[in-house]
Amino acid sequence: MRAAVLASAVVIAVLVVWANLRSAPSGAPASAGQAEAAIAPDVAAGPAPADAAIATYEPATSPRPREHRVAAGETLADLAQRYYGDAGRAAEIYEANRERIDDSALLQPGQTLVIP
């Protein structure tokens, strides 16, 4: 009698799991335990594609370098903060404009710099 009850419980558990897997929407986890394991790596990126199976990965392409005309009082750190959100990246702008900049501390108003 115990074996029959145990076998019935196992069959019911398998059927419940199978039903959950079949009824879960495409790309959605079937249980709460799976939901915790399926946390998206970048939630701030926006909503997921409507059909994740069709979505394809497109590598980011580097944008073309921009040009910036220097205004009076601007520094490389100001430009790095403006274009990259990080003033510490001023060296990247300097390296891209090494032949145009005589002194990294003194930019000339009206001077055109490449922002990589």
N, C-alpha and C positions, 0 to 999 in steps of 0.2 A: 504494500500500500504506500509506504514512504517513497519508494522508487518511482511510482507512478505520479505522485504529487510533485516530486522533484523534477521529473522529466517534463511534466506539464508546465511548471514554472519556467524552466529553461526555454521551452518552445514559445511561451508567451513573451518572454524577454526578447528573444530573437525576432519575433514578429513585430514587437513595438519598435525596436531599433530599425528594422527594415522599413516599417511604415514611416518613421521619422525621416529616414534618408530619402525615401521616394517623394515625400510631401514637401521637403525643404526646397525653397526657391533656388534657382541657379546661382551658385556662388555663396549662398547663405549657409552658415553652419547649422547642423541638425540639432544640436543640444547646447545647453548653457556652457558645458565644459569645453566644447569645441569653439564657442563664441569667444571665450577668453584666449584661446590659442590662436584665433584668427584676427588679432588686432592688426589694423593696417599700420605700416611703418611710417606713413606721413599723412596724418589726419588732416593737416592744414592744406593739403594739395587740392581739396575740393571733393565733389561727389565722385563715386566710382562710376565707371562706364556702365551703360544700361545692360550690356551683355558682355561680361568679363571674358567669355570664351572667344569672342570676336575681336576684342581689343588687342592691338598690337603695340609692341614697344618701339618707340621712335627715339633714337639717341638725340640728346640735345646738341645742336650745332652751335659753334661759337659765333657770336654776332660779329659783324664787320667792325673794325676799329672805328671809333667815333672821333671827331675833332672837336676841340674846345678852344674858344677864343678867350684868353685870360683877361679878367677884369682887374682893375686896380685893387691891390691888397690881397688877392687870392694867393694861396700857397698850394703846394702839391698835396699836403694833408687835407686841405679843404676840398680839392678835386677828388681825392680818394674817398673821402666821406660822402661826397655828393653822388659819385658814380658807383661806388662799391658798398657804401654803408660802413666802411671801415677805414679810418684815417691811417691806420698802420700799413695800408697797402700803397702808400705814396711812392715807395721805391719802384713798384711796377711801372708807374707812370714815368718816373725819372728814367728808368732803363729804356723805355720805348721812345723817349725823346732826348736821349743823351747828347745827340749832335745839335739839338736846338736849344739846350739849356746850358748857359755858361756857369751859373751858380744856382743850385737847387733851392737856396733860400730866397733868391731874388728873381721872381718871374716878371717879365715885362708886360705891362698892359698892352693888349692888342696882339700879343704873340699867340700863334696857333699851335696847340699841342695835340698829339694823338693820344686817345684814351683807349688802351687795348682791352 
